[in-house]
Amino acid sequence: MDIVRQKALLPFYKPLLIWLFKRADLILVSSEKLKKESQFREFFNLKAEVLPLPFDFEEFEKIKIDTSFEKKIKELAKGRKIVLSVGRLVYYKGFDVLIKAARLLPDKITVFIVGDGPLRKSLQTLINKYKLTNKVFLLGNISRKKIVTCYKVCDVFCLPSTFKTEAFGIVQLEAMSFGKPVISTELEASEYLWNSLYSRECCKRCYKALGSFEICRRISKEE
């Protein structure tokens, strides 16, 4: 709903958006926070209703894992703890923050990023620049079965989004369905947990979650 990166175009889009909001009988938003903090809330607030993004835990859990891919991931990890992140490789996902955070993480921790997109080449360049080719792995666009396998074998899930374009990441719920601790960001008009664009904070959160992994796993299963 809100225009983030293309702000220069806002003067052209805004009159049309306001007209649409006024014409609409009902406007659905994905969270209460987005409803309260959107830059257009004054034009639609009375018409807005919150409809959380749906996720079918039972259907997702029916997907069987890929045992050969599981073996490959474990071979790459070499017995290290795994921080997993999933999403399109685009600017607002903050994967560059996670990669920079990997520099600060102990060698007993590795990072796997699932997904593809326009930033793949630049992210790989960043990995090469910091000599993290044995610590951070871009897995690309893989099958649903393989994604489920990644959720199963990872120790912690991290969604380091840096812009409110990320209204809500369903991947968090996917990770939770496997009882995995989730680390994510608090962004304006989004429902997230920590607020930072800095790799040091990302590193601290990942390491803390891994350091108290048994407690985190117990809590995530109980919730």
MDAnalysis code that builds the backbone (N, CA, C; Angstrom):
import MDAnalysis as mda
import numpy as np

u = mda.Universe.empty(669, n_residues=223, atom_resindex=np.repeat(np.arange(223), 3), trajectory=True)
u.add_TopologyAttr("name", ["N", "CA", "C"] * 223)
u.add_TopologyAttr("resid", np.arange(1, 224))
u.add_TopologyAttr("resname", ["MET", "ASP", "ILE", "VAL", "ARG", "GLN", "LYS", "ALA", "LEU", "LEU", "PRO", "PHE", "TYR", "LYS", "PRO", "LEU", "LEU", "ILE", "TRP", "LEU", "PHE", "LYS", "ARG", "ALA", "ASP", "LEU", "ILE", "LEU", "VAL", "SER", "SER", "GLU", "LYS", "LEU", "LYS", "LYS", "GLU", "SER", "GLN", "PHE", "ARG", "GLU", "PHE", "PHE", "ASN", "LEU", "LYS", "ALA", "GLU", "VAL", "LEU", "PRO", "LEU", "PRO", "PHE", "ASP", "PHE", "GLU", "GLU", "PHE", "GLU", "LYS", "ILE", "LYS", "ILE", "ASP", "THR", "SER", "PHE", "GLU", "LYS", "LYS", "ILE", "LYS", "GLU", "LEU", "ALA", "LYS", "GLY", "ARG", "LYS", "ILE", "VAL", "LEU", "SER", "VAL", "GLY", "ARG", "LEU", "VAL", "TYR", "TYR", "LYS", "GLY", "PHE", "ASP", "VAL", "LEU", "ILE", "LYS", "ALA", "ALA", "ARG", "LEU", "LEU", "PRO", "ASP", "LYS", "ILE", "THR", "VAL", "PHE", "ILE", "VAL", "GLY", "ASP", "GLY", "PRO", "LEU", "ARG", "LYS", "SER", "LEU", "GLN", "THR", "LEU", "ILE", "ASN", "LYS", "TYR", "LYS", "LEU", "THR", "ASN", "LYS", "VAL", "PHE", "LEU", "LEU", "GLY", "ASN", "ILE", "SER", "ARG", "LYS", "LYS", "ILE", "VAL", "THR", "CYS", "TYR", "LYS", "VAL", "CYS", "ASP", "VAL", "PHE", "CYS", "LEU", "PRO", "SER", "THR", "PHE", "LYS", "THR", "GLU", "ALA", "PHE", "GLY", "ILE", "VAL", "GLN", "LEU", "GLU", "ALA", "MET", "SER", "PHE", "GLY", "LYS", "PRO", "VAL", "ILE", "SER", "THR", "GLU", "LEU", "GLU", "ALA", "SER", "GLU", "TYR", "LEU", "TRP", "ASN", "SER", "LEU", "TYR", "SER", "ARG", "GLU", "CYS", "CYS", "LYS", "ARG", "CYS", "TYR", "LYS", "ALA", "LEU", "GLY", "SER", "PHE", "GLU", "ILE", "CYS", "ARG", "ARG", "ILE", "SER", "LYS", "GLU", "GLU"])
u.atoms.positions = np.array([
    [0.825, -1.194, 0.000],
    [0.000, 0.000, 0.000],
    [0.867, 1.255, 0.000],
    [1.773, 1.376, 0.970],
    [2.649, 2.542, 1.033],
    [3.743, 2.436, -0.020],
    [4.113, 3.574, -0.573],
    [5.198, 3.618, -1.545],
    [6.487, 3.896, -0.795],
    [7.471, 3.023, -0.950],
    [8.697, 3.131, -0.171],
    [9.865, 3.572, -1.035],
    [10.262, 2.725, -1.973],
    [11.471, 3.016, -2.735],
    [11.238, 4.053, -3.840],
    [10.027, 4.041, -4.426],
    [9.743, 4.952, -5.539],
    [9.091, 6.237, -5.032],
    [9.690, 6.849, -4.012],
    [9.093, 8.047, -3.407],
    [8.994, 9.213, -4.381],
    [9.900, 9.250, -5.349],
    [9.877, 10.341, -6.325],
    [8.597, 10.313, -7.150],
    [7.983, 9.131, -7.241],
    [6.758, 8.992, -8.032],
    [5.503, 9.268, -7.208],
    [5.672, 9.441, -5.888],
    [4.521, 9.612, -5.010],
    [3.597, 10.761, -5.414],
    [4.123, 11.932, -5.810],
    [3.216, 13.029, -6.217],
    [2.279, 12.640, -7.353],
    [2.733, 11.696, -8.204],
    [1.907, 11.259, -9.329],
    [0.896, 10.191, -8.896],
    [1.334, 9.301, -7.977],
    [0.481, 8.206, -7.525],
    [-0.541, 8.652, -6.474],
    [-0.160, 9.591, -5.645],
    [-0.972, 9.934, -4.478],
    [-2.409, 10.334, -4.806],
    [-2.633, 11.229, -5.765],
    [-4.027, 11.597, -6.076],
    [-4.872, 10.388, -6.486],
    [-4.269, 9.464, -7.248],
    [-5.004, 8.272, -7.676],
    [-5.314, 7.370, -6.482],
    [-4.328, 7.191, -5.591],
    [-4.538, 6.358, -4.413],
    [-5.633, 6.935, -3.517],
    [-5.588, 8.225, -3.293],
    [-6.600, 8.873, -2.452],
    [-7.987, 8.708, -3.075],
    [-8.063, 8.861, -4.386],
    [-9.341, 8.684, -5.089],
    [-9.862, 7.255, -4.900],
    [-8.961, 6.274, -5.021],
    [-9.349, 4.870, -4.856],
    [-9.806, 4.592, -3.424],
    [-9.084, 5.145, -2.452],
    [-9.465, 4.945, -1.049],
    [-10.858, 5.512, -0.769],
    [-11.133, 6.653, -1.340],
    [-12.437, 7.292, -1.120],
    [-13.561, 6.518, -1.793],
    [-13.251, 5.895, -2.906],
    [-14.259, 5.138, -3.652],
    [-14.517, 3.764, -3.042],
    [-13.526, 3.220, -2.368],
    [-13.636, 1.851, -1.847],
    [-14.660, 1.753, -0.725],
    [-15.338, 0.615, -0.649],
    [-16.269, 0.340, 0.444],
    [-15.555, -0.342, 1.608],
    [-14.528, -1.098, 1.270],
    [-13.768, -1.826, 2.292],
    [-12.314, -1.918, 1.851],
    [-11.394, -1.678, 2.799],
    [-9.956, -1.775, 2.518],
    [-9.350, -2.766, 3.501],
    [-8.700, -3.792, 2.979],
    [-8.104, -4.827, 3.812],
    [-6.611, -4.564, 3.985],
    [-6.147, -4.649, 5.216],
    [-4.713, -4.517, 5.518],
    [-4.274, -5.745, 6.305],
    [-2.984, -6.043, 6.249],
    [-2.501, -7.294, 6.824],
    [-2.190, -7.230, 8.313],
    [-2.161, -6.030, 8.912],
    [-1.867, -5.940, 10.337],
    [-2.462, -4.670, 10.938],
    [-2.665, -4.694, 12.237],
    [-3.187, -3.538, 12.954],
    [-2.192, -2.381, 12.896],
    [-0.906, -2.740, 12.937],
    [0.133, -1.717, 12.907],
    [0.145, -0.983, 11.566],
    [-0.034, -1.720, 10.484],
    [-0.081, -1.102, 9.163],
    [-1.290, -0.177, 9.066],
    [-2.400, -0.603, 9.637],
    [-3.615, 0.214, 9.637],
    [-3.400, 1.533, 10.375],
    [-2.678, 1.476, 11.480],
    [-2.471, 2.665, 12.316],
    [-1.368, 3.581, 11.808],
    [-0.352, 3.010, 11.116],
    [0.840, 3.791, 10.799],
    [1.043, 4.077, 9.313],
    [0.140, 3.616, 8.464],
    [0.278, 3.899, 7.032],
    [0.234, 5.402, 6.776],
    [1.004, 5.856, 5.800],
    [1.025, 7.276, 5.454],
    [-0.312, 7.737, 4.863],
    [-1.179, 6.779, 4.498],
    [-2.482, 7.110, 3.928],
    [-3.635, 6.823, 4.891],
    [-3.315, 6.578, 6.160],
    [-4.355, 6.151, 7.100],
    [-5.506, 7.151, 7.233],
    [-5.201, 8.446, 7.092],
    [-6.270, 9.450, 7.258],
    [-7.330, 9.336, 6.168],
    [-6.988, 8.675, 5.053],
    [-7.927, 8.572, 3.944],
    [-8.730, 7.267, 3.974],
    [-8.252, 6.270, 4.748],
    [-8.968, 4.995, 4.701],
    [-9.251, 4.379, 6.061],
    [-8.804, 4.998, 7.138],
    [-8.844, 4.358, 8.457],
    [-10.226, 3.812, 8.830],
    [-11.282, 4.561, 8.568],
    [-12.624, 4.134, 8.957],
    [-13.137, 2.976, 8.097],
    [-12.528, 2.796, 6.940],
    [-12.950, 1.718, 6.051],
    [-12.078, 0.476, 6.170],
    [-10.986, 0.587, 6.892],
    [-9.998, -0.495, 6.922],
    [-10.359, -1.589, 7.919],
    [-10.121, -2.826, 7.497],
    [-10.271, -3.992, 8.366],
    [-9.004, -4.827, 8.254],
    [-8.596, -5.406, 9.392],
    [-7.380, -6.220, 9.403],
    [-7.708, -7.655, 9.008],
    [-7.013, -8.152, 7.997],
    [-7.134, -9.545, 7.579],
    [-5.728, -10.126, 7.530],
    [-5.302, -10.820, 8.595],
    [-3.945, -11.384, 8.624],
    [-3.700, -12.315, 7.444],
    [-2.474, -12.322, 6.959],
    [-2.134, -13.196, 5.840],
    [-2.305, -14.648, 6.266],
    [-2.989, -15.465, 5.461],
    [-3.289, -16.848, 5.865],
    [-2.102, -17.783, 5.709],
    [-2.066, -18.788, 6.545],
    [-1.034, -19.817, 6.426],
    [-1.598, -21.132, 6.954],
    [-1.542, -22.160, 6.139],
    [-2.084, -23.473, 6.502],
    [-0.956, -24.353, 7.039],
    [-0.836, -24.400, 8.356],
    [0.232, -25.180, 8.982],
    [0.138, -26.659, 8.599],
    [-1.054, -27.195, 8.630],
    [-1.225, -28.629, 8.377],
    [-0.800, -29.009, 6.971],
    [-1.190, -28.210, 5.982],
    [-0.802, -28.502, 4.602],
    [0.706, -28.394, 4.416],
    [1.316, -27.393, 5.036],
    [2.758, -27.191, 4.913],
    [3.522, -28.353, 5.530],
    [3.037, -28.837, 6.673],
    [3.732, -29.909, 7.369],
    [3.583, -31.260, 6.669],
    [2.667, -31.344, 5.711],
    [2.482, -32.591, 4.961],
    [3.574, -32.796, 3.918],
    [4.263, -31.715, 3.553],
    [5.318, -31.816, 2.537],
    [6.494, -32.622, 3.094],
    [6.879, -33.642, 2.382],
    [7.970, -34.505, 2.839],
    [9.327, -33.882, 2.504],
    [10.293, -34.177, 3.328],
    [11.627, -33.619, 3.118],
    [12.375, -34.381, 2.024],
    [13.375, -33.740, 1.481],
    [14.247, -34.334, 0.468],
    [15.494, -34.843, 1.185],
    [15.576, -36.149, 1.370],
    [16.665, -36.723, 2.182],
    [18.044, -36.508, 1.556],
    [18.124, -36.555, 0.222],
    [19.429, -36.345, -0.428],
    [19.874, -34.887, -0.273],
    [18.916, -33.964, -0.335],
    [19.239, -32.544, -0.157],
    [19.604, -32.265, 1.302],
    [18.927, -32.946, 2.209],
    [19.259, -32.816, 3.637],
    [20.713, -33.212, 3.876],
    [21.129, -34.288, 3.236],
    [22.514, -34.747, 3.369],
    [23.485, -33.701, 2.815],
    [23.119, -33.073, 1.686],
    [23.970, -32.055, 1.068],
    [24.134, -30.849, 1.991],
    [23.025, -30.400, 2.611],
    [23.069, -29.250, 3.509],
    [23.957, -29.554, 4.714],
    [23.800, -30.736, 5.255],
    [24.590, -31.120, 6.427],
    [26.073, -31.235, 6.083],
    [26.356, -31.652, 4.865],
    [27.756, -31.726, 4.420],
    [28.361, -30.328, 4.319],
    [27.579, -29.377, 3.808],
    [28.057, -27.995, 3.714],
    [28.235, -27.372, 5.093],
    [27.326, -27.713, 6.000],
    [27.377, -27.152, 7.350],
    [28.541, -27.718, 8.159],
    [28.924, -28.945, 7.884],
    [30.059, -29.588, 8.558],
    [29.921, -29.567, 10.087],
    [28.724, -29.873, 10.553],
    [28.496, -29.961, 11.993],
    [28.249, -28.632, 12.683],
    [28.263, -27.536, 11.914],
    [28.044, -26.209, 12.507],
    [26.550, -25.924, 12.659],
    [26.218, -24.988, 13.544],
    [24.839, -24.533, 13.681],
    [24.438, -23.779, 12.412],
    [23.146, -23.868, 12.057],
    [22.671, -23.271, 10.811],
    [21.677, -22.147, 11.072],
    [22.001, -20.959, 10.532],
    [21.062, -19.839, 10.497],
    [20.479, -19.819, 9.086],
    [19.152, -19.900, 8.987],
    [18.482, -19.947, 7.685],
    [17.711, -18.661, 7.421],
    [17.708, -18.231, 6.161],
    [16.865, -17.108, 5.745],
    [16.286, -17.449, 4.377],
    [15.031, -17.055, 4.156],
    [14.335, -17.406, 2.918],
    [13.629, -16.173, 2.352],
    [13.776, -15.940, 1.045],
    [13.068, -14.818, 0.430],
    [13.688, -14.406, -0.891],
    [12.998, -13.534, -1.624],
    [13.545, -13.002, -2.868],
    [14.756, -12.143, -2.554],
    [15.745, -12.197, -3.411],
    [16.964, -11.417, -3.200],
    [16.754, -10.013, -3.750],
    [16.033, -9.219, -2.950],
    [15.707, -7.842, -3.326],
    [16.118, -6.903, -2.196],
    [16.098, -5.612, -2.474],
    [16.688, -4.617, -1.570],
    [16.108, -4.631, -0.164],
    [14.796, -4.803, -0.017],
    [14.184, -4.636, 1.302],
    [14.328, -5.835, 2.220],
    [14.830, -6.952, 1.692],
    [14.968, -8.164, 2.511],
    [16.153, -8.103, 3.480],
    [17.132, -7.239, 3.206],
    [18.244, -7.062, 4.136],
    [19.238, -8.202, 4.191],
    [19.347, -8.969, 3.122],
    [20.292, -10.085, 3.133],
    [21.743, -9.606, 3.222],
    [22.000, -8.392, 2.746],
    [23.348, -7.837, 2.882],
    [23.707, -7.653, 4.351],
    [22.716, -7.285, 5.176],
    [22.941, -7.141, 6.618],
    [23.294, -8.491, 7.235],
    [22.569, -9.524, 6.827],
    [22.834, -10.864, 7.358],
    [24.221, -11.357, 6.950],
    [24.604, -11.084, 5.709],
    [25.934, -11.510, 5.238],
    [27.039, -10.795, 6.016],
    [26.867, -9.497, 6.236],
    [27.851, -8.752, 7.027],
    [27.882, -9.239, 8.468],
    [26.725, -9.641, 8.976],
    [26.665, -10.181, 10.340],
    [27.438, -11.480, 10.442],
    [27.450, -12.251, 9.351],
    [28.154, -13.540, 9.353],
    [29.647, -13.374, 9.620],
    [30.189, -12.213, 9.260],
    [31.615, -11.956, 9.537],
    [31.899, -11.989, 11.032],
    [30.902, -11.582, 11.824],
    [31.077, -11.445, 13.263],
    [30.684, -12.697, 14.020],
    [30.011, -13.610, 13.340],
    [29.592, -14.847, 13.994],
    [30.771, -15.815, 14.116],
    [30.809, -16.615, 15.186],
    [31.890, -17.595, 15.346],
    [31.891, -18.600, 14.194],
    [33.010, -19.240, 13.978],
    [33.141, -20.199, 12.883],
    [32.258, -21.432, 13.054],
    [31.724, -21.627, 14.246],
    [30.851, -22.785, 14.486],
    [29.422, -22.541, 13.995],
    [29.205, -21.390, 13.350],
    [27.879, -21.035, 12.830],
    [27.975, -20.765, 11.332],
    [27.009, -21.274, 10.573],
    [26.965, -21.032, 9.137],
    [25.607, -20.466, 8.748],
    [25.539, -19.819, 7.572],
    [24.319, -19.152, 7.126],
    [23.917, -19.678, 5.753],
    [22.631, -20.057, 5.621],
    [22.081, -20.491, 4.341],
    [20.957, -19.537, 3.941],
    [21.020, -19.032, 2.705],
    [19.991, -18.120, 2.192],
    [19.318, -18.767, 0.987],
    [18.014, -18.965, 1.082],
    [17.236, -19.582, 0.012],
    [16.494, -18.496, -0.762],
    [16.584, -18.549, -2.090],
    [15.852, -17.595, -2.914],
    [16.705, -17.057, -4.048],
    [16.053, -16.389, -4.973],
    [16.755, -15.801, -6.111],
    [16.188, -14.406, -6.365],
    [16.881, -13.635, -7.185],
    [16.414, -12.290, -7.465],
    [17.510, -11.418, -8.032],
    [17.207, -10.158, -8.288],
    [18.148, -9.249, -8.954],
    [19.428, -8.968, -8.178],
    [19.433, -9.210, -6.873],
    [20.626, -8.902, -6.070],
    [21.540, -10.109, -5.851],
    [21.243, -11.205, -6.505],
    [22.047, -12.409, -6.241],
    [23.531, -12.184, -6.547],
    [23.819, -11.576, -7.674],
    [25.213, -11.356, -8.065],
    [25.928, -10.459, -7.064],
    [25.281, -9.374, -6.648],
    [25.922, -8.443, -5.706],
    [26.088, -9.077, -4.326],
    [25.139, -9.926, -3.931],
    [25.264, -10.609, -2.634],
    [26.405, -11.626, -2.668],
    [26.542, -12.312, -3.805],
    [27.649, -13.258, -3.936],
    [28.988, -12.516, -3.931],
    [29.016, -11.345, -4.552],
    [30.222, -10.507, -4.542],
    [30.574, -10.112, -3.110],
    [29.556, -9.803, -2.327],
    [29.759, -9.436, -0.920],
    [30.326, -10.620, -0.132],
    [29.797, -11.799, -0.412],
    [30.285, -13.020, 0.248],
    [31.757, -13.236, -0.100],
    [32.076, -13.075, -1.364],
    [33.468, -13.253, -1.812],
    [34.384, -12.195, -1.194],
    [33.897, -10.961, -1.133],
    [34.683, -9.848, -0.597],
    [35.109, -10.110, 0.849],
    [34.190, -10.644, 1.646],
    [34.475, -10.887, 3.056],
    [35.002, -12.302, 3.325],
    [35.305, -13.023, 2.215],
    [35.872, -14.385, 2.330],
    [34.978, -15.293, 3.181],
    [33.709, -15.316, 2.808],
    [32.715, -16.096, 3.553],
    [32.160, -17.261, 2.725],
    [32.889, -17.651, 1.693],
    [32.371, -18.680, 0.788],
    [32.206, -20.040, 1.466],
    [32.862, -20.249, 2.597],
    [32.708, -21.497, 3.335],
    [31.785, -21.323, 4.548],
    [31.152, -20.149, 4.616],
    [30.320, -19.850, 5.792],
    [28.913, -19.389, 5.418],
    [28.787, -18.713, 4.270],
    [27.488, -18.232, 3.798],
    [27.208, -18.837, 2.429],
    [26.041, -19.465, 2.297],
    [25.705, -20.163, 1.051],
    [24.385, -19.648, 0.474],
    [24.420, -19.234, -0.797],
    [23.206, -18.863, -1.514],
    [22.698, -20.101, -2.242],
    [21.544, -20.604, -1.847],
    [21.035, -21.853, -2.402],
    [20.180, -21.657, -3.648],
    [19.827, -20.391, -3.945],
    [19.047, -20.125, -5.139],
    [17.578, -20.478, -4.997],
    [16.911, -20.559, -6.141],
    [15.481, -20.872, -6.186],
    [15.316, -22.391, -6.183],
    [14.899, -22.945, -5.060],
    [14.796, -24.396, -4.927],
    [13.338, -24.821, -4.743],
    [13.083, -26.101, -4.855],
    [11.724, -26.634, -4.759],
    [11.158, -26.487, -3.349],
    [9.833, -26.564, -3.268],
    [9.161, -26.470, -1.970],
    [9.636, -27.576, -1.039],
    [9.861, -28.738, -1.587],
    [10.328, -29.878, -0.802],
    [11.695, -29.598, -0.183],
    [12.552, -28.956, -0.947],
    [13.886, -28.628, -0.449],
    [13.842, -27.491, 0.568],
    [12.914, -26.552, 0.376],
    [12.761, -25.470, 1.359],
    [12.335, -26.051, 2.704],
    [11.380, -26.972, 2.662],
    [10.930, -27.639, 3.890],
    [12.097, -28.363, 4.561],
    [12.952, -28.957, 3.748],
    [14.137, -29.642, 4.268],
    [15.051, -28.659, 4.999],
    [15.210, -27.467, 4.428],
    [16.035, -26.432, 5.062],
    [15.467, -26.025, 6.417],
    [14.147, -25.868, 6.491],
    [13.509, -25.536, 7.766],
    [13.772, -26.630, 8.800],
    [13.728, -27.855, 8.346],
    [13.908, -28.977, 9.271],
    [15.320, -29.007, 9.858],
    [16.327, -28.752, 9.024],
    [17.704, -28.918, 9.488],
    [18.293, -27.664, 10.141],
    [17.664, -26.494, 9.923],
    [18.245, -25.271, 10.489],
    [18.053, -25.215, 12.001],
    [18.843, -24.385, 12.652],
    [18.746, -24.205, 14.100],
    [18.004, -22.933, 14.465],
    [18.164, -21.888, 13.641],
    [17.516, -20.592, 13.873],
    [17.119, -20.022, 12.519],
    [15.965, -19.343, 12.484],
    [15.541, -18.661, 11.257],
    [15.682, -17.156, 11.451],
    [16.214, -16.467, 10.445],
    [16.401, -15.013, 10.530],
    [15.812, -14.328, 9.299],
    [14.974, -13.306, 9.531],
    [14.433, -12.486, 8.453],
    [14.861, -11.035, 8.712],
    [15.980, -10.610, 8.106],
    [16.589, -9.308, 8.441],
    [16.099, -8.136, 7.593],
    [14.814, -8.085, 7.275],
    [14.280, -7.040, 6.390],
    [14.588, -5.642, 6.921],
    [14.840, -4.721, 5.997],
    [15.283, -3.381, 6.386],
    [14.331, -2.258, 5.978],
    [13.291, -2.573, 5.206],
    [12.325, -1.555, 4.788],
    [10.905, -2.066, 5.012],
    [9.980, -1.140, 5.251],
    [8.610, -1.546, 5.561],
    [7.866, -2.095, 4.351],
    [8.546, -2.167, 3.203],
    [7.984, -2.883, 2.064],
    [7.653, -4.311, 2.483],
    [8.423, -4.824, 3.432],
    [8.172, -6.148, 4.006],
    [7.067, -6.007, 5.045],
    [5.822, -6.073, 4.588],
    [4.698, -5.908, 5.513],
    [4.625, -7.064, 6.511],
    [4.803, -8.280, 6.019],
    [4.860, -9.447, 6.896],
    [5.434, -10.609, 6.104],
    [6.377, -11.330, 6.705],
    [7.008, -12.452, 6.018],
    [6.382, -13.773, 6.438],
    [5.637, -14.399, 5.520],
    [5.014, -15.695, 5.805],
    [6.069, -16.736, 6.170],
    [7.296, -16.530, 5.679],
    [8.367, -17.490, 5.965],
    [8.601, -17.640, 7.471],
    [8.274, -16.611, 8.237],
    [8.388, -16.719, 9.695],
    [7.469, -17.811, 10.238],
    [6.245, -17.836, 9.724],
    [5.277, -18.841, 10.150],
    [5.707, -20.234, 9.700],
    [6.307, -20.297, 8.507],
    [6.801, -21.587, 8.016],
    [7.875, -22.124, 8.954],
    [8.788, -21.251, 9.377],
    [9.846, -21.675, 10.302],
    [9.255, -22.076, 11.651],
    [8.281, -21.307, 12.117],
    [7.646, -21.613, 13.404],
    [6.937, -22.964, 13.373],
    [6.412, -23.331, 12.198],
    [5.703, -24.606, 12.100],
    [6.633, -25.787, 12.352],
    [7.947, -25.537, 12.229],
    [8.938, -26.567, 12.543],
    [9.564, -26.342, 13.918],
    [8.971, -25.438, 14.690],
    [9.449, -25.193, 16.048],
    [10.792, -24.486, 16.103],
    [11.101, -23.682, 15.079],
    [12.392, -22.998, 15.040],
    [12.297, -21.595, 15.641],
    [13.291, -21.186, 16.417],
    [13.341, -19.798, 16.916],
    [13.439, -18.842, 15.727],
    [12.717, -17.722, 15.795],
    [12.690, -16.756, 14.691],
    [13.234, -15.408, 15.146],
    [14.173, -14.881, 14.365],
    [14.719, -13.541, 14.605],
    [14.276, -12.671, 13.439],
    [13.611, -11.551, 13.726],
    [13.173, -10.676, 12.644],
    [13.168, -9.225, 13.107],
    [13.003, -8.318, 12.149],
    [13.165, -6.896, 12.437],
    [11.850, -6.191, 12.734],
    [11.949, -5.123, 13.507],
    [10.786, -4.275, 13.765],
    [10.860, -3.083, 12.824],
    [9.903, -3.018, 11.902],
    [9.883, -1.955, 10.915],
    [8.600, -1.153, 11.035],
    [8.665, 0.096, 10.613],
    [7.475, 0.950, 10.648],
    [6.337, 0.293, 9.878],
    [5.189, 0.199, 10.520],
    [3.975, -0.382, 9.928],
    [4.098, -1.877, 9.680],
    [5.066, -2.533, 10.340],
    [5.214, -3.982, 10.208],
    [5.251, -4.619, 11.586],
    [4.998, -5.931, 11.610],
    [4.960, -6.636, 12.887],
    [6.248, -7.440, 13.062],
    [7.304, -6.815, 13.568],
    [8.590, -7.478, 13.726],
    [9.181, -7.261, 15.115],
    [10.290, -7.896, 15.393],
    [10.763, -8.021, 16.756],
    [11.953, -7.163, 17.149],
    [12.887, -6.862, 16.277],
    [14.006, -5.989, 16.641],
    [14.241, -4.954, 15.553],
    [14.748, -3.832, 15.952],
    [14.809, -2.680, 15.044],
    [16.250, -2.237, 14.822],
    [16.842, -2.636, 13.704],
    [18.218, -2.241, 13.433],
    [18.566, -2.514, 11.986],
    [19.357, -1.631, 11.392],
    [19.874, -1.851, 10.049],
    [21.315, -2.342, 10.129],
    [21.795, -2.622, 11.331],
    [23.208, -2.897, 11.509],
    [23.506, -4.375, 11.674],
    [24.577, -4.815, 11.023],
    [24.953, -6.222, 11.057],
    [25.350, -6.669, 12.458],
    [25.905, -5.761, 13.261],
    [26.326, -6.133, 14.615],
    [25.126, -6.571, 15.463],
    [24.017, -5.857, 15.328],
    [22.811, -6.216, 16.072],
    [22.249, -7.545, 15.574],
    [22.287, -7.737, 14.260],
    [21.826, -8.993, 13.672],
    [22.666, -10.154, 14.191],
    [23.979, -9.958, 14.220],
    [24.898, -10.976, 14.725],
    [24.575, -11.313, 16.176],
    [24.378, -10.281, 16.991],
    [24.109, -10.481, 18.416],
    [22.848, -11.301, 18.633],
    [21.816, -10.995, 17.862],
    [20.545, -11.710, 18.010],
    [20.677, -13.172, 17.585],
    [21.373, -13.417, 16.470],
    [21.566, -14.794, 16.004],
    [22.353, -15.601, 17.021],
    [23.438, -15.008, 17.500],
    [24.299, -15.728, 18.433],
    [23.584, -15.999, 19.753],
    [22.804, -15.028, 20.191],
    [22.055, -15.204, 21.435],
    [21.043, -16.338, 21.292],
    [20.353, -16.372, 20.157],
    [19.363, -17.428, 19.928],
    [20.035, -18.795, 19.853],
    [21.189, -18.858, 19.207],
    [21.902, -20.130, 19.098],
    [22.504, -20.545, 20.429],
    [22.949, -19.561, 21.202],
    [23.554, -19.863, 22.503],
    [22.557, -20.425, 23.483],
    [21.291, -20.004, 23.363],
    [20.250, -20.553, 24.222],
    [19.279, -21.364, 23.392],
    [19.831, -22.179, 22.475],
    [19.008, -22.876, 21.507],
    [17.975, -23.796, 22.150],
    [18.379, -24.540, 23.162],
    [17.451, -25.484, 23.782],
    [16.264, -24.754, 24.388],
    [16.538, -23.610, 25.026],
    [15.454, -22.811, 25.617],
    [14.561, -22.256, 24.510],
    [15.185, -21.706, 23.452],
    [14.423, -21.142, 22.334],
    [13.542, -22.209, 21.686],
    [14.102, -23.392, 21.507],
    [13.335, -24.462, 20.856],
    [12.152, -24.880, 21.708],
    [12.367, -24.955, 23.009],
    [11.284, -25.339, 23.917],
    [10.159, -24.301, 23.893],
    [10.554, -23.021, 23.937],
    [9.571, -21.939, 23.924],
    [8.788, -21.938, 22.618],
    [9.508, -22.096, 21.485],
    [8.835, -22.053, 20.183],
    [7.851, -23.204, 20.036],
    [8.168, -24.364, 20.587],
    [7.254, -25.508, 20.507],
    [6.054, -25.296, 21.414],
    [6.283, -24.703, 22.581],
    [5.183, -24.469, 23.527],
    [4.216, -23.427, 22.975],
    [4.781, -22.394, 22.297],
    [3.923, -21.340, 21.737],
    [3.075, -21.871, 20.606],
])
